[in-house]
């Protein structure tokens, strides 16, 4: 995960470097701004990812995460399809319900949505995006969003549409992930390792239960852990990273997302050289052959 705070030459040089090291995914936040970065340089997600797609050839690109907080599904679907076209099918939509009272809401000058409305909007946003990206024409009048004779042409490169990586921790959002997700995203939650271990296990049980209700095989859903907000620095050293991802692999996770080290942020001020060490340890370089199906990806 990279924060979009650097100028374009710095950003794309790093993206190309990560691609050359063999990392499978490059993610960035989709916010108008973020926390203490308000007032500092912060580039917009979809234009930056589109430019990155045009300047790279292999690494997959994703938002971590987009939300309905400042987006409408109709123009958003058109932008997502365009990004998938330019990337030749390398885009993944990381998406969530959005944080209560976050910057993305207050910047639009409206009150925060109540919790029930937030989840309702998220569910309708997902189902509308799914329809827009898979059907030749969409006319829809919902509680929160509408579309009239919308055609998203030529459509996504990836079929039936771009993959949805849905961030969810609460029961209602986890039920939406069970229905719509190609991948489930979680931070686990909790103040220590023992608590996040319990949390990810209980969250996955909910997804399994919800999949049972709709006759879906839960093994068709990838499991992504984003490690930037757990109590310990997993990129403090190669040993710390391999120990942590080993536990995730045992828990059935298919992907690990970590923040690129940043000297200006205490949460991620780990040594930059650990990135090269991770790539070498897991033999990620593209010319080393197809990597194993269970390994860290960024």
C-alpha positions in Angstrom: 0.0 0.0 0.0 1.3 3.4 -1.0 -0.2 6.7 0.2 -0.6 9.1 -2.7 1.5 11.9 -1.2 4.5 11.9 -3.6 4.9 13.7 -6.8 4.3 11.7 -10.0 8.0 11.0 -10.9 8.6 9.6 -7.4 5.3 7.6 -7.4 5.8 5.9 -10.7 9.5 5.1 -10.1 8.4 3.3 -6.9 5.6 1.5 -8.7 7.9 0.3 -11.4 10.4 -0.8 -8.8 7.7 -2.8 -6.9 6.7 -4.4 -10.2 10.3 -5.3 -11.0 10.6 -6.9 -7.6 7.6 -9.1 -8.5 5.0 -7.9 -6.1 1.6 -8.9 -7.3 -0.5 -5.9 -6.2 -0.1 -2.2 -5.6 -2.9 -0.6 -3.5 -3.7 3.0 -2.6 -6.4 4.7 -0.5 -9.4 6.3 -2.2 -10.0 9.4 -0.1 -10.3 13.1 -0.6 -7.7 13.4 2.1 -6.8 11.4 5.2 -6.3 12.1 8.9 -3.1 14.1 9.6 -2.4 14.3 5.9 -5.1 17.0 5.5 -3.5 20.0 3.9 -0.5 18.0 2.6 -0.1 16.8 -1.0 -2.6 14.1 -1.7 -3.3 12.9 -5.3 -6.7 11.5 -6.5 -6.9 7.7 -6.6 -8.5 6.8 -10.0 -6.4 9.3 -12.1 -3.2 8.2 -10.4 -4.1 4.5 -10.8 -5.0 5.0 -14.4 -1.7 6.7 -15.1 0.1 3.9 -13.2 -1.7 1.3 -15.3 -0.4 3.0 -18.5 3.1 3.1 -17.2 3.4 -0.5 -16.0 2.6 -3.8 -17.6 2.2 -6.6 -15.0 1.4 -5.5 -11.4 -2.3 -5.4 -10.4 -3.7 -2.2 -9.1 -6.4 -1.5 -6.5 -8.2 0.9 -4.2 -8.0 0.2 -0.5 -10.7 1.2 -0.2 -13.2 3.1 -2.2 -16.6 3.9 -0.6 -20.0 5.5 -1.3 -18.9 8.4 0.9 -18.4 10.8 -2.0 -19.2 8.6 -5.0 -22.3 7.8 -7.1 -22.3 4.3 -8.7 -23.1 5.5 -12.3 -20.1 7.7 -13.0 -17.9 5.5 -10.8 -18.8 2.4 -12.8 -17.8 4.2 -16.0 -14.4 5.2 -14.5 -13.8 1.7 -13.2 -14.5 0.2 -16.6 -12.1 2.7 -18.2 -9.4 1.9 -15.7 -9.8 -1.8 -16.3 -9.5 -1.2 -20.1 -6.4 0.8 -19.8 -4.8 -1.6 -17.3 -5.7 -4.6 -19.6 -7.6 -6.2 -16.9 -5.3 -5.6 -13.9 -7.6 -3.5 -11.7 -9.2 -4.7 -8.4 -11.9 -2.7 -6.7 -11.2 -2.6 -3.0 -14.4 -1.1 -1.5 -16.0 -0.5 1.9 -18.9 1.3 3.6 -16.7 4.3 4.6 -15.8 5.5 8.1 -18.4 7.2 10.3 -17.8 11.0 10.3 -14.7 10.7 8.1 -13.1 13.5 6.1 -14.8 12.3 2.9 -18.2 13.0 4.4 -17.4 16.3 6.1 -15.7 17.7 3.0 -19.0 17.6 1.2 -20.7 19.7 3.9 -23.3 17.2 4.9 -24.0 15.4 8.2 -22.7 11.9 8.7 -25.1 9.1 7.7 -26.6 7.1 10.6 -25.2 3.6 10.8 -28.3 1.9 9.3 -28.3 4.2 6.3 -24.5 3.7 5.9 -25.0 -0.1 5.6 -28.1 0.3 3.4 -26.3 2.6 1.0 -23.3 0.3 0.9 -25.5 -2.7 0.0 -27.3 -0.7 -2.7 -24.0 0.7 -4.0 -22.5 -2.7 -4.4 -25.6 -4.3 -6.1 -25.9 -1.3 -8.5 -22.2 -1.4 -9.4 -22.5 -5.1 -10.0 -25.4 -4.6 -12.4 -23.8 -1.7 -14.2 -20.6 -3.6 -14.8 -22.2 -6.8 -16.0 -25.4 -5.9 -17.8 -25.6 -4.2 -21.3 -28.0 -1.6 -20.0 -29.1 -0.5 -16.5 -32.3 1.2 -15.4 -32.8 1.2 -11.7 -34.6 3.3 -9.0 -33.5 2.5 -5.5 -33.7 4.0 -2.1 -30.4 5.9 -2.4 -29.3 5.6 -6.1 -30.9 5.5 -9.5 -29.8 4.9 -13.1 -31.7 5.4 -16.3 -30.7 3.5 -19.5 -27.0 3.5 -18.5 -24.7 1.6 -20.9 -21.1 0.9 -19.8 -19.4 0.2 -23.1 -17.2 -1.7 -24.0 -17.4 -3.1 -20.5 -14.7 -4.6 -18.3 -11.8 -6.6 -19.7 -12.2 -9.0 -16.7 -15.3 -11.1 -16.9 -18.0 -11.0 -15.7 -16.6 -7.7 -14.2 -13.7 -6.3 -12.2 -13.2 -8.2 -8.9 -14.7 -6.7 -5.8 -12.5 -6.9 -2.7 -14.9 -5.9 0.1 -13.7 -4.6 3.4 -16.0 -5.8 6.2 -15.9 -6.5 9.9 -19.5 -6.1 11.1 -22.2 -8.7 10.6 -24.2 -6.8 8.0 -21.2 -5.8 5.9 -19.9 -9.4 6.2 -23.2 -10.6 4.8 -22.7 -8.3 1.8 -19.2 -9.6 1.3 -20.6 -13.2 1.3 -22.9 -12.2 -1.5 -20.8 -9.9 -3.7 -17.1 -10.3 -2.8 -14.4 -12.0 -4.9 -12.2 -11.2 -1.9 -12.8 -10.3 1.7 -10.6 -7.6 3.3 -10.1 -7.2 7.0 -7.8 -5.6 9.5 -8.9 -8.0 12.2 -9.4 -5.3 14.8 -8.4 -5.3 18.4 -5.7 -3.9 20.6 -3.4 -6.9 20.6 -2.6 -10.0 18.6 -4.7 -12.3 20.7 -7.8 -10.2 20.0 -7.3 -9.8 16.2 -6.8 -13.6 15.9 -10.2 -14.1 17.6 -11.7 -11.4 15.5 -10.7 -12.7 12.1 -11.9 -16.2 13.1 -15.3 -15.0 14.2 -15.6 -12.7 11.1 -14.9 -15.6 8.8 -17.4 -17.8 10.5 -20.1 -15.2 9.8 -19.1 -15.2 6.1 -19.3 -18.9 6.0 -22.8 -18.8 7.6 -24.0 -16.2 5.2 -22.6 -18.1 2.2 -24.6 -21.1 3.4 -27.8 -19.1 3.3 -27.2 -18.3 -0.4 -25.7 -21.6 -1.3 -22.3 -20.2 -2.1 -19.0 -22.0 -1.5 -16.9 -19.7 0.8 -13.7 -21.1 -0.7 -14.5 -19.0 -3.8 -13.8 -15.9 -1.7 -10.1 -14.9 -1.3 -9.0 -13.6 2.1 -7.0 -10.4 2.3 -5.4 -9.0 5.5 -4.3 -5.4 5.5 -1.5 -5.2 8.1 -1.0 -1.4 8.5 -3.1 -1.0 11.6 -2.2 -3.9 13.9 -0.3 -3.2 17.2 3.1 -4.3 16.0 5.2 -3.3 12.9 5.1 -6.3 10.7 7.7 -4.7 8.4 10.1 -4.0 11.2 12.2 -6.9 9.9 12.0 -9.8 7.5 11.6 -12.1 10.5 8.7 -10.2 11.8 7.0 -10.2 8.4 7.5 -13.9 7.8 6.3 -14.9 11.3 3.2 -12.8 10.8 2.4 -13.9 7.3 3.0 -17.5 8.4 0.1 -17.2 10.9 -2.1 -15.6 8.2 -1.4 -18.5 5.8 -2.3 -21.0 8.5 -5.6 -19.0 8.9 -6.3 -19.4 5.2 -5.5 -15.9 4.0 -4.5 -15.6 0.4 -3.0 -12.1 0.4 -1.2 -9.7 2.8 -1.2 -6.0 2.2 1.5 -3.9 4.0 2.3 -0.2 3.9 5.4 0.9 2.1 7.7 2.2 4.8 7.5 5.9 5.5 10.1 7.8 7.5 7.5 10.6 8.3 4.9 8.4 9.9 5.5 6.6 13.1 3.1 3.8 12.1 5.2 2.7 9.1 8.7 4.1 9.7 10.3 0.8 9.2 13.5 0.2 7.1 12.9 0.5 3.4 15.2 -2.3 2.6 12.8 -4.8 4.1 10.7 -4.5 0.9 13.6 -5.9 -1.1 14.2 -8.6 1.5 10.5 -9.7 1.4 10.7 -10.0 -2.4 13.9 -12.0 -2.3 12.7 -14.3 0.5 9.4 -15.2 -1.3 11.0 -15.4 -4.7 8.6 -12.9 -6.1 10.6 -11.7 -9.2 8.6 -12.3 -12.4 11.4 -14.2 -14.1 11.6 -16.8 -11.2 8.4 -18.5 -12.4 4.9 -18.5 -11.1 5.0 -17.9 -7.3 3.1 -20.2 -4.9 -0.6 -19.6 -4.4 -0.1 -18.6 -0.7 2.4 -15.7 -0.2 2.4 -12.0 0.7 1.4 -9.6 -2.0 1.3 -5.8 -2.0 
